[in-house]
Amino acid sequence: MEDPEPSRPRPLSLAATATVTRHVEVHRLAVAGRQAAIARDTGARLCQVWLRTSRFAAVEAMATATLTLGPDASALYQRGWARSSTGQPRPALEDFHRALTMYQQAGDHGNEAATLSNIGHVHDRLGDRRRALGFYHQALPILREVGDRAGEAATLNNIGHVHDGLGDRQQALDFYHQALPIRREVGNRAGEAATLNNIGLVHDRLGDRQQALDYYHQALPIMREVGDRAGEATTLNNIGGVHAGLGDRRRALGFYDQALPILREVGDRAGEAATLNNIGLVHVGLGDRRRALDFYHQALPIMREVGDRAGEAVTRYNIAMVHRAGGDLDQAIQELEHVVDLDRQVDHPDLDADTAVLEQLRRQRAERPGIHMR
C-alpha cells in the first residue's frame, strides 16, 4: 500500500509556552464570540499540529467550526486535507477548489501551488492519474519559483507515485530519488519516511524484496519518531506484504494486524480497505477461501465508499480468483467484468492481462455449459 501525500501550507507554529489545550479553549471562545481573526489564527496553528500526527477528525471539526465565521482559505485547505485522508474525496475537492480560488485572488503563490498539488493528490487516490499529473505539473514550477523546497519534494514524490501507478517503475524511482535528498536537506523527517516507503514499494513490485524491506525498515522508526500514525500503518502493511510474498504468511498477518487498528484509529478508510484485502490474500495462501472472501467483502464497500477504483479492481480480481478456484466460473466472470471496466476507467497497467483472464474464463465456461462445480 502506498499513498501520495498532501502538500503542506506555509508553516505556522504554536507559541512554545502555550499548551494545545489552552489553544483549543481560545479557539472555542473565539468562535462563540465571533472573533474571526483569533479563531482563524489559532485554528490554523492547531490544525497544522494535528495533521502531522494524523488527528484528522479533530482537524475537520475545528476547521468546520472556524468556517462558521465565514470563508477562510487555510481552514478550507486543512479541512480538505483531513477529508482526503479519511476517505471523503469529493468534499475534499470542493474544499481545495474553494481554497485555491482564494489563494489565487490573494496572490499567495506558495499556497496556490500547495493546493494544486493536493487537488492532484485527491485525483490520484480516485484513480484519475492523468488528471493528477496535470495538477502536479501546474504546481511544480510555482513551488520552484517561490523557493518552497519542501513542497517541491512532496510534489516530486507524488509525481513518482503516479508513474508507479501507471506501471512505469523506473520513472517512479527517478522522481522519488529527486525528492529524497530535498527532504533530507529541509529536515522533513515525515516526508523522508514517506519517500523511503514509496521507494521500498517500487522495489517490492520489481521483485527485489530484500531491498524493499531495507527501505521500509528505514522508514518505520522515523514515522514512529514523528508520530505519523497513518504513515506507520502504511509501512507496517507494506512490510506485511513483503513477508507474504516471501511465503511467511503468519508473519505477514502479524504486521497486518498491527496496521489495521491504527488505520481505523486515524480514520484512513482507504488504508483500512487495502489492509483488509491483504489479509484476505494471506488467507487464500493458507487455503481458507471462505475466510478470504469474508475479508474481501469487508474491503469492497469501503473502496466503493472512498472512490478507490484501482483498489476496487484489485479486490474484485482477488474475489474472482477465489471463485475460479472453487469452480464457480459464472461468479468469477461477473467479477472480472467489473475489474476490466474499472481498469479502463483508471488506465490500469493490468488491463490487458485482466482482459486475457476474462476471455480465458469465458472460453472455459463455453466448453462446459451448465456445469458449475463448487
Wavefront OBJ file of the C-alpha trace (Angstrom):
o trace
v 0.000 0.000 0.000
v 1.316 3.362 -0.996
v -0.145 6.803 -0.960
v 0.589 10.193 -2.414
v 0.768 12.804 0.275
v -0.754 16.219 0.780
v 1.432 19.280 0.383
v 1.667 21.420 3.466
v 0.829 25.128 3.564
v 3.431 27.575 4.762
v 4.447 26.776 8.318
v 2.843 28.141 11.415
v 3.838 27.273 14.951
v 2.316 27.342 18.390
v 3.922 29.563 20.995
v 6.387 27.496 22.969
v 4.822 28.336 26.332
v 1.231 27.616 25.352
v -0.351 24.216 25.566
v -2.568 22.693 22.924
v -5.387 22.502 25.481
v -5.236 26.240 26.048
v -5.329 26.939 22.315
v -8.351 24.666 21.898
v -10.172 26.718 24.532
v -9.078 30.001 22.934
v -10.450 28.778 19.614
v -13.756 27.696 21.170
v -14.230 31.062 22.868
v -13.269 32.934 19.703
v -15.840 31.039 17.642
v -18.518 31.571 20.302
v -17.678 35.282 20.478
v -17.499 35.668 16.690
v -13.855 36.772 16.872
v -12.931 35.602 13.379
v -9.283 36.701 13.277
v -8.421 34.943 16.551
v -10.337 31.792 15.609
v -8.654 31.578 12.204
v -5.139 32.107 13.500
v -5.477 29.713 16.429
v -7.340 27.125 14.372
v -4.710 27.164 11.633
v -1.901 26.593 14.116
v -3.683 23.753 15.909
v -4.757 22.029 12.716
v -1.218 22.069 11.407
v -0.011 20.333 14.582
v -2.788 17.741 14.399
v -2.283 16.985 10.720
v 1.296 15.931 11.442
v 0.029 13.299 13.894
v -2.944 12.065 11.834
v -5.649 13.603 14.055
v -7.878 14.077 11.054
v -11.262 14.076 12.824
v -10.094 16.851 15.164
v -8.859 18.902 12.192
v -12.137 18.534 10.316
v -14.164 19.551 13.373
v -12.004 22.594 14.171
v -11.822 23.799 10.566
v -15.592 23.424 10.216
v -16.093 25.497 13.373
v -13.758 28.188 12.002
v -15.693 28.276 8.738
v -18.915 29.169 10.582
v -17.344 32.648 10.814
v -17.033 32.930 7.029
v -14.781 31.676 4.223
v -11.130 31.123 5.145
v -8.574 29.633 2.778
v -6.463 27.990 5.494
v -9.453 26.321 7.157
v -10.743 25.096 3.794
v -7.298 23.764 2.897
v -6.823 21.930 6.177
v -10.343 20.507 6.182
v -9.764 19.321 2.602
v -6.602 17.560 3.739
v -8.420 15.888 6.640
v -11.305 14.808 4.414
v -8.977 13.447 1.754
v -7.143 11.435 4.412
v -10.358 9.919 5.776
v -11.909 8.750 2.517
v -14.032 11.785 1.589
v -12.525 12.712 -1.786
v -15.439 14.679 -3.260
v -15.898 17.002 -0.250
v -12.101 17.349 -0.118
v -12.022 18.510 -3.742
v -14.733 21.078 -3.012
v -12.702 22.469 -0.107
v -9.449 22.547 -2.068
v -11.012 24.286 -5.068
v -12.547 26.958 -2.838
v -9.188 27.443 -1.106
v -7.406 27.587 -4.472
v -9.628 30.418 -5.685
v -8.979 32.406 -2.517
v -5.200 31.878 -2.672
v -5.130 32.887 -6.338
v -7.178 36.013 -5.655
v -4.790 36.934 -2.822
v -1.715 36.341 -4.993
v -0.469 33.743 -2.493
v 1.544 31.644 -4.938
v 3.058 29.348 -2.324
v -0.275 28.127 -1.007
v -1.733 28.160 -4.517
v 0.902 25.610 -5.508
v 0.368 23.513 -2.378
v -3.361 23.413 -3.093
v -2.840 22.468 -6.746
v -0.656 19.602 -5.549
v -3.321 18.451 -3.114
v -6.004 18.503 -5.794
v -3.676 16.248 -7.773
v -3.330 14.036 -4.701
v -7.108 13.535 -4.490
v -7.417 12.726 -8.196
v -4.596 10.202 -7.829
v -6.430 8.476 -4.969
v -9.539 8.399 -7.152
v -7.516 6.609 -9.829
v -7.578 9.547 -12.293
v -3.824 9.556 -12.733
v -3.559 11.642 -15.905
v -5.588 14.399 -14.307
v -3.470 14.160 -11.166
v -0.303 14.667 -13.237
v -1.822 17.789 -14.763
v -2.284 19.398 -11.349
v 1.152 18.306 -10.104
v 2.823 19.790 -13.167
v 0.965 23.061 -12.605
v 2.215 23.134 -9.024
v 5.872 22.209 -9.559
v 7.161 25.349 -11.363
v 5.346 27.619 -8.890
v 6.918 25.795 -5.949
v 10.345 26.200 -7.519
v 9.661 29.876 -8.271
v 8.755 30.668 -4.657
v 11.573 28.524 -3.283
v 9.320 26.069 -1.440
v 11.741 23.158 -1.304
v 9.535 21.077 0.988
v 6.557 21.493 -1.338
v 8.727 20.740 -4.358
v 9.850 17.483 -2.751
v 6.264 16.477 -1.876
v 5.152 17.106 -5.443
v 8.102 15.196 -6.920
v 7.153 12.316 -4.586
v 3.576 12.452 -5.798
v 4.554 12.520 -9.465
v 6.610 9.408 -8.748
v 3.539 7.815 -7.203
v 1.509 8.442 -10.362
v 4.169 6.902 -12.584
v 4.311 3.874 -10.305
v 0.533 3.540 -10.609
v 0.878 3.708 -14.399
v 3.412 0.861 -14.269
v 6.480 2.978 -15.091
v 8.605 1.841 -12.167
v 11.916 3.330 -13.301
v 10.432 6.768 -13.823
v 8.784 6.482 -10.416
v 12.166 5.753 -8.836
v 13.709 8.705 -10.670
v 11.186 11.119 -9.141
v 11.447 9.555 -5.677
v 15.228 9.883 -5.790
v 14.854 13.544 -6.748
v 12.551 14.067 -3.762
v 14.581 12.207 -1.116
v 17.673 14.468 -0.874
v 15.498 17.584 -0.780
v 13.508 16.154 2.102
v 16.710 15.453 3.986
v 18.034 18.928 3.120
v 14.983 20.675 4.611
v 14.792 18.319 7.601
v 11.358 16.951 6.690
v 11.582 13.660 8.559
v 7.972 12.660 7.916
v 8.397 13.335 4.206
v 11.695 11.468 4.139
v 9.960 8.440 5.659
v 7.109 8.628 3.136
v 9.525 8.659 0.213
v 11.595 5.810 1.693
v 8.361 3.819 1.993
v 7.458 4.554 -1.624
v 10.908 3.560 -2.910
v 10.537 0.321 -0.964
v 7.227 -0.376 -2.614
v 8.655 0.061 -6.110
v 11.473 -2.376 -5.294
v 8.876 -4.814 -3.962
v 6.947 -4.575 -7.229
v 10.173 -5.109 -9.154
v 10.683 -8.333 -7.175
v 13.581 -7.071 -5.052
v 12.003 -7.877 -1.704
v 15.092 -7.630 0.473
v 15.822 -4.130 -0.799
v 12.170 -3.255 -0.249
v 12.427 -4.396 3.376
v 15.565 -2.297 3.831
v 13.721 0.863 2.762
v 10.642 0.027 4.848
v 12.750 -0.555 7.934
v 14.433 2.815 7.381
v 11.015 4.466 7.134
v 9.248 2.836 10.093
v 11.267 4.244 13.021
v 11.148 7.730 11.509
v 7.357 7.567 11.264
v 7.152 6.487 14.886
v 9.600 9.222 15.891
v 7.487 11.980 14.292
v 4.139 10.499 15.349
v 2.904 9.846 11.808
v 0.389 7.147 12.700
v -1.078 6.892 9.205
v 2.380 6.517 7.676
v 3.345 3.967 10.323
v 0.311 1.859 9.442
v 1.055 2.111 5.713
v 4.600 0.924 6.259
v 3.533 -1.934 8.556
v 1.110 -3.010 5.845
v 3.861 -2.917 3.248
v 6.265 -4.958 5.405
v 3.459 -7.487 5.779
v 3.161 -7.589 2.011
v 6.830 -8.439 1.593
v 6.623 -11.290 4.106
v 3.524 -12.580 2.356
v 5.438 -12.535 -0.922
v 8.273 -14.449 0.720
v 5.789 -17.101 1.830
v 5.908 -16.238 5.547
v 2.150 -15.767 5.855
v 1.905 -15.883 9.646
v 4.478 -13.133 9.957
v 2.621 -11.147 7.302
v -0.592 -11.423 9.311
v 1.248 -10.116 12.363
v 2.182 -6.903 10.535
v -1.292 -6.512 9.015
v -2.831 -6.968 12.454
v -0.613 -4.155 13.769
v -1.614 -1.867 10.888
v -5.378 -2.372 10.907
v -6.285 -0.813 14.294
v -4.042 2.196 13.595
v -5.766 2.785 10.266
v -9.149 2.630 11.995
v -7.884 4.921 14.766
v -6.835 7.659 12.328
v -9.863 7.177 10.077
v -7.893 6.114 6.986
v -10.700 4.227 5.263
v -8.772 3.610 2.048
v -5.842 2.163 4.000
v -8.195 0.049 6.090
v -9.707 -1.419 2.931
v -6.296 -2.163 1.411
v -5.209 -3.969 4.577
v -8.416 -5.998 4.721
v -7.757 -7.004 1.105
v -4.225 -8.060 2.022
v -5.405 -10.124 4.979
v -7.815 -11.852 2.619
v -4.961 -12.640 0.270
v -2.988 -14.280 3.081
v -5.956 -16.485 3.944
v -6.106 -17.588 0.304
v -2.487 -18.665 0.650
v -3.382 -20.533 3.841
v -6.115 -22.395 1.943
v -9.030 -20.765 3.765
v -11.007 -19.387 0.809
v -14.171 -18.750 2.809
v -12.346 -16.556 5.317
v -10.543 -14.803 2.466
v -13.876 -13.899 0.868
v -15.073 -12.529 4.205
v -12.146 -10.062 4.333
v -12.503 -9.141 0.651
v -16.189 -8.412 1.168
v -15.343 -6.189 4.134
v -12.879 -4.274 1.951
v -15.047 -3.844 -1.135
v -17.769 -1.488 0.177
v -15.128 0.727 1.795
v -13.281 1.029 -1.507
v -16.505 1.988 -3.258
v -17.298 4.460 -0.468
v -13.959 6.267 -0.813
v -13.910 6.084 -4.600
v -10.781 3.911 -4.822
v -11.466 2.382 -8.225
v -7.969 0.947 -8.633
v -8.213 -0.746 -5.232
v -11.708 -1.988 -6.027
v -10.358 -3.570 -9.215
v -7.663 -5.415 -7.240
v -10.124 -6.727 -4.650
v -12.659 -7.795 -7.260
v -9.886 -9.621 -9.125
v -8.969 -11.450 -5.924
v -12.616 -12.380 -5.352
v -12.800 -13.659 -8.927
v -9.758 -15.871 -8.375
v -11.338 -17.412 -5.261
v -14.494 -18.202 -7.219
v -12.449 -19.639 -10.087
v -10.558 -21.874 -7.660
v -13.911 -23.062 -6.314
v -15.207 -23.835 -9.819
v -17.819 -21.046 -9.900
v -16.991 -19.605 -13.327
v -20.163 -17.513 -13.543
v -19.300 -15.572 -10.400
v -15.646 -15.281 -11.405
v -16.578 -13.901 -14.816
v -19.024 -11.436 -13.286
v -16.306 -10.056 -11.013
v -13.742 -9.906 -13.825
v -16.153 -7.931 -15.999
v -16.217 -5.310 -13.244
v -12.412 -5.494 -13.000
v -11.869 -4.801 -16.696
v -14.325 -1.898 -16.614
v -12.541 -0.381 -13.614
v -9.134 -0.945 -15.246
v -10.282 1.083 -18.237
v -11.543 3.890 -16.019
v -8.227 4.312 -14.205
v -5.864 3.459 -17.085
v -4.579 0.477 -15.093
v -1.408 -1.225 -16.397
v -3.006 -4.669 -15.816
v -5.888 -4.030 -18.238
v -4.566 -6.317 -20.979
v -3.675 -9.123 -18.555
v -7.054 -8.922 -16.789
v -8.893 -8.906 -20.111
v -6.982 -12.023 -21.164
v -8.000 -13.835 -17.957
v -11.633 -12.841 -18.510
v -11.597 -14.188 -22.063
v -9.938 -17.407 -20.895
v -12.678 -17.992 -18.315
v -15.388 -17.262 -20.871
v -13.888 -19.902 -23.152
v -13.738 -22.409 -20.295
v -17.377 -21.779 -19.467
v -18.395 -22.175 -23.100
v -16.701 -25.570 -23.195
v -18.797 -26.864 -20.278
v -22.130 -25.018 -20.274
v -24.347 -25.532 -17.265
v -21.642 -27.122 -15.116
v -20.604 -25.112 -12.094
v -18.586 -27.046 -9.566
v -18.307 -25.711 -6.036
l 1 2 3 4 5 6 7 8 9 10 11 12 13 14 15 16 17 18 19 20 21 22 23 24 25 26 27 28 29 30 31 32 33 34 35 36 37 38 39 40 41 42 43 44 45 46 47 48 49 50 51 52 53 54 55 56 57 58 59 60 61 62 63 64 65 66 67 68 69 70 71 72 73 74 75 76 77 78 79 80 81 82 83 84 85 86 87 88 89 90 91 92 93 94 95 96 97 98 99 100 101 102 103 104 105 106 107 108 109 110 111 112 113 114 115 116 117 118 119 120 121 122 123 124 125 126 127 128 129 130 131 132 133 134 135 136 137 138 139 140 141 142 143 144 145 146 147 148 149 150 151 152 153 154 155 156 157 158 159 160 161 162 163 164 165 166 167 168 169 170 171 172 173 174 175 176 177 178 179 180 181 182 183 184 185 186 187 188 189 190 191 192 193 194 195 196 197 198 199 200 201 202 203 204 205 206 207 208 209 210 211 212 213 214 215 216 217 218 219 220 221 222 223 224 225 226 227 228 229 230 231 232 233 234 235 236 237 238 239 240 241 242 243 244 245 246 247 248 249 250 251 252 253 254 255 256 257 258 259 260 261 262 263 264 265 266 267 268 269 270 271 272 273 274 275 276 277 278 279 280 281 282 283 284 285 286 287 288 289 290 291 292 293 294 295 296 297 298 299 300 301 302 303 304 305 306 307 308 309 310 311 312 313 314 315 316 317 318 319 320 321 322 323 324 325 326 327 328 329 330 331 332 333 334 335 336 337 338 339 340 341 342 343 344 345 346 347 348 349 350 351 352 353 354 355 356 357 358 359 360 361 362 363 364 365 366 367 368 369 370 371 372 373 374
